[in-house]
Amino acid sequence: MKQRLIRGGLGVLAFLVLAEAATRLGLIKSSVLPPMSAVVRSAVLLVGDTAFLRDVGATLYVWAVGMLLTIVVGVPLGVLLGTLPPVDRAVRGILEFLRPIPSVALVPLVIVIAQSDFRMRAIVIFYAALWPVLINTMYGMREVDSLAKETLRSYGFGRISVLWRVALPHSMPFVATGIRMAASVGLILAVSAELLAGGSHGLGVFILKKSSGIDTTDEVLAAAIWAGALGLVINQVLVQLERSMFRWHVVRTEAAL
């Protein structure tokens, strides 16, 4: 873990140095890409900008609401489709039709339906993040050890007991992976929806406003860096939670490799 962080940090540092050199040597015009030193300086200064922090908080709030909706709907629906093949077959066509539709393409329609920037962004996040959670939950339910289920049934346990005692615990690591994947997707859509639809607050709104100014490219890139940093932190937190909560699954997976 520590070595991975060190290697990752060195990679980021090397990229920053190369980008700085490219600008300083005139390989890239500073009007197109400001020196990385200026971008990093702007990123540091943004930490003390209350307006920026308020925009970040607005984005994280709507992201959290969208993710909550995703978990509340996606996990039970995945359990249902994963345990009842006839239901899965009945709705498979609809799911396969809806899944490839880009979430950002729905922004104009959702704006009309939701009639609220906040609801629009929450719905778009929910739609984009639903699929990783749903598919991973379905996959987890189908990967449950059939011998364990049959053993419980032979002792007289019913369908609900088998689901609660075997299927759900076994599928939880898959659900956690789906939630982790969905969290990154949801954050991307939160910022993208703000960039497309605007609004009063949000990280995407901050970037949109700064991009319309003069000589503000460094601030735009600095805000984008913070957006990436947020995604990295969220993913790392979820990875650690996943490893601590389902250590047995991690050990078994590593042993299989």
N, C-alpha and C positions, 0 to 999 in steps of 0.2 A: 504493500500500500504506500509506504513512505517513498520507496524507490520510484513508483509510478508517478507520484506527485512531483518528485524532483525532475524526472525525465520530462514530464509535461510542462513544468515551469521553465526548464531549459529550452524546450521547443518554442514556447511563447516568446521568451527573451530573444531567441535567434530570429524569429519572425519580425519582431519589433526593430531589431538592429538592422536587418536587411531592408525593411521598409524605410527606415530613417536614412540609410545610406542611399537608397534609390532616389529619394527626394533631394537630398543634399547634393548628390552628384549630377542632378538634372536629368536623370533617366525618366523620371515621372514629374510632370509639372506640379508645383505646389498648389496651384489652383484646383487641380484634380484630386490630389492626395496630399494633405498637409503633412508636415513632418510628424512622425510618431511621437516625438517629445511633446509637441503641442497638443496632440490628441490625448496623451496620457495626463498632461497637466490639466486639460479641460475636464477629464474624467475625475481627477482628484478634486477639482473645484466644485464639481456637481454634487459631491457629498455634502457640502455645506449650503446648497441651494434648496431652500424650503419648497419652492415651486416644483422643482424636479422631484424631490422626495414625495411631495403630495401626488404627483403624477404616477410615480412608481407604486405608491400605496393604492391608488385607484386601480391600476392594472392588476396588482396582486389580489385585490379584493374581488374583482369580477372574475379573475381566474379561479379563485377559491370557490366561488359560487358555482361556476360552470363545472368544476371538477366534482363538487358535491352532488350536483344533479347527475353527472355521468356515473358516479359510483352507485347512487341510489337506484338508478334505472338500469345501468349496464350489467351490474353483477347479478341481480335477480333474473333479468332477462336471459343472460348467458347460462345461468343455472337451469332455467326452464327449457331452453333450446338444447342444452347439453344432455339433459336427462330424459327428454321426451322426443325421440326421433320423428314421430308423426307431425308434431308441431313444427319442428325444424324444417321438415320437408315442405310443409304448407307455406311457410314464410320465407323460405330460402330465396326464391325468385325476387321478392321485394327487397330483401337485404342486399342481394348482389346488384340490384339496380341502383339502390341508393348509395352504396358504399363508395363507388368511384367518383361521385359528384364532388368537385372541389368545394370545400366549405366557404371559401372567399367568394365563390360565384353566387352563393345564396345571400350575401350581405344586402343587396338592394331589395330583394323580396322580404327578408326578415325585418328590414327597417320599416317597411310599410306595415307588416303584420304586428311587430312589437310596439311601434310608436314610442320607443324609448331607446336611447343610446345604450344604457346599461343592460336592458333586457335583450337588445339585439346582440351585444357582445357575448352575454351569457349563453344565449341560444347557439350562436356560432361555435363557441368553445365546446359546448355540450355535444354538438353534432360531430365535430372533428374528433373529440376525445373519446366518443362512445365506442368507436370501432375497435381500437386496441383492447379496451376493457372487455367488450362483448366477445370478441374472437378468442382472447386468451382464456376467459372464463369457460367458454364452450369447449375449448381444447383441453383445459384442465379437467373438466367433468368427464370427458371421454377417455382420459388417460388413467382414470381410477382403476386400481387393481381389481380385476373381476373376481379373483380368488377371495380377497378380503370381503367383498360384497356377498359372495355366495356363502361364505362362512357365517356371517351374521344372519343371513336368511335361514340357514340351516338350524340356527338356535332360536328361531321364531321371531326375529326382529322384522318389523314391517318396512315399507318403502321409506317413510319419513325418518325412521331411526337409522337406516342404512345411509340415507343422505346426510343426516346430521353427524353421525359418528365416523363415517369413512369418507364419503365423497367430498364433502365440504372441506374438511381438514387437508385432504390430499390435494385439492385444487387451489388452495389458498396461495401457494407460491406462484402459480400461474396467474392468479388474479392480481397479486402484488406486482408482478412484472408488467401486466397490462396497464395497471394504474401508473406505474413509473413511466412507461412509454407515452401514455395519454397525457401525463403532466407536461412533458416537453412539447407535445403537439398543441396542447391547450394554451401554453404560454405564447407559442408562435402565432396562433390564431388571435389571441387577445391583442397583441401588438399589431398584427396585420389588419384586423378589423378597425382598430383605431386609426391606422394610416389611411384606410380606404374611406371610412365614414366620418372621420373627425370626431368632434365632441368637445366637451369642456375640460376633461381631465384624462390623463393616461400617458403612458410612456410613448406610445405611438403618436399621440397628439403633440407631445413635447417635440418629438423628432420632426413631425410635420410642420410645426410652427417654426422651428429653427431652420429647416431646409428652405423656407421661403425668404430668409434673411440674407444679408450680404456678409461674406467672409465668416460664415458660421459652420463651415464644413467640419471643423475640428470638434465642435459641440455635437453635431449630428453623429459623427463617428464615435464620440465619447459616450453618447447615450446608447448607441448600438452595442458598444462594448459592455455597458452595464446590463443591457438586455441579455446578452450572451452569458454574462457572469451569473445573473439570476437563474437562468436555465441550468447552468453547471452546478450551482449550489443546490437547487431543488433536486436535480437528478442524484447528486452525491448523497444528500440526506436520505432520499428514498432507497438508494442502494444499501446504505448502512442499516436502515430499518429492516429492509428485506433480509439482509444477512443475519441480523440479530434475532429476528422473529422466527425465521425458518432455517436455522443453522443445520438442522438435520437434512434438509433438501440440498443445501449448498455442499455439505460433506458428501452426500450421495452422488451429486452431479460431478464433483471434482474427482471422486473415485472412479466414476464411469469413464472420465476422460483419461 
